[in-house]
Amino acid sequence: MAWLNVVLLLYGLLNIVMGYLGYAEKNSVISLIAGGAAGLIVLGSIVYSKYKPRTARITALVITILLMGRFGPKTFSENKLYPDGIEFVASLATFICLGVGHIMGMRSKRTREGSTSDVAPKV
């Protein structure tokens, strides 16, 4: 699914950029490391999806869930749009896209299996 790879590419790059901005603005080395690591893992999942698509998508999903858990509470309790709200919304959107991609993939798989099951077995 090429569209899902584009979403993950943008999400991975956003994480890297936001980590760098956290470092540049607040001198936070943790932001740089965490944002860079999360972004690189998501970008790596795009490459890995060519070999093991399910494992790669689950890896990206785990990163999105972790980042929603990290940025969600501050977004809602302190009404911080930047950077917490941006990261939370991007993570939520990516989470939804991964879910839609999963549903589309399962439908496609069922369609392929259904078309091959109509053929009579060779005896």
Buried (B, 14 or more C-beta within 10 A) or exposed (E): BEEBBEBBEBBBEBBBEBBBBBBEEEEBEEBBEBBBBBBBBBBBBBEBBEEEBEEBBBBBBEBBEEBBEBBBEBBEEEEBEEBBBBBBBBBBBBBEBBEBBBEEBEEEEEEEEEEEEEEEEEE
